[in-house]
Amino acid sequence: MTIADLASIKYLFSLSLKHNGIPESIYKELTDTERNMLTIDRKNADEPRYILSDAQRSKLKVVLTGGVFDVIHIGHVLMLREAKTKGDFLVVAIASDSHIHKKGREPIHTQEYRRILVESLKPVDIAISGFENPQSMIELVRPQIIVYGYDQKEFLKPAGVETIKLTKQYEDSKFKTGRILEKLGI
């Protein structure tokens, strides 16, 4: 596989995640080579949507990780860097605002704000809004690997997907989100 092929596969996979399948309007704008890498997604009956063919998708090792990312700190950066080393394409699921409420606090930033911020970080290929139903997210992303930070609960272990729990890489006494918020008086 050439570097150009891998770049095209990553681009098409990213488009597919952003739009829950590539819509016809975008499909028409793709090159013949790119269109030949796609197949119709039969799950979407409303409008034709396109996804990578199984042959093309198998060439891409997708890693999924997630978190709140309300206050970005060194622990997040180290976790994302390490997660990226596990595959070709890093997808980061951003926890919903309601998930933060369940943790007993108000979010500082909206989910969309946090998604844009995380997506701008170097190791991240795409950040998506987390789903209320994690199984739907797994079906959309189809990761080969799920990476958990050292302090995250391993709550998803789908069949056929490798799960990796990272080990602590830094002294976190000052760099956990809760401690940062406490120090800021929030």
Secondary structure, DSSP 8 states (H G I E B T S, - for coil): --HHHHHHHHHHHHHHHHHTSEEHHHHTTS-HHHHTTEEE-TT--SS-EEEE-HHHHTT--EEEEEE--SS--HHHHHHHHHHHTTSSEEEEEE--HHHHHHTTS--SS-HHHHHHHHHTSTT-SEEEE--SSHHHHHHHH--SEEEE-TTS------TT-EEEE----S--TTTSHHHHHHHHT-
